[in-house]
Amino acid sequence: MGRCLSRCLVGTGLLLAASLGAGFSAGALGDQHWEALHGDVRRGDVVPLETILDWLDAHYIGEVLEVEVERENGYIEYEIKLLGPQNQVVAFEFDGQSGRLMSIEGVRIDDMRRP
């Protein structure tokens, strides 16, 4: 599977539109929320998704299945689900402002860690 995270995400058309979290529902809330998110990234208030994907790619083996972006009370969180080499699904949650990994949930997570 190798270095597939960023390329697979873009190659499969999942870029942020894969699954929209609270506050970013495309149909119900419109483009203004996407514009606000892009503005937050441009100002440096939110870490770009690419930075998070690069970190994941450097530390874990897997293919991106889903990306969710949630905004609650001004707080941004990224949740990224990866498919591991043993077909395990692992969810990674990141703080959108700092880029810090907050939690990992799934099975056989150690089998996905890069040496």
C-alpha positions, 0 to 999 in steps of 0.5 A: 500500500505504501505512500498512498494516503494523499494520492489515494484521497485525491485519486478517489475523489474523497477530498473533504467531500467524502463525509461532512461532519456537523456544521459542514453539510453541503446540501443543508448549509451551503458553500459559506461553511467551506469558504469559512474553512478555507479562510481559516486554513489560509489565515493559519488558524486551521492545519491544512488537511494535506499536513494531516495526511502527510503525517499519517503517511509518514507514520502509518500504512493504509488507504484513506476510506473517509475524511470527516471535518467537524466544526462545533463552537468554532472548534475544528476536528478531522477524523480520517479512517484508514484501511490497513494491510489486514483489512482493518479500519482505524479511525484517527482524530486530529485537532484541527487547530494544532494538528495534534493526534487526539485519538486512534480507534480500531484493531491491529493498529500496531500492524499499520505503524511504519517501522 
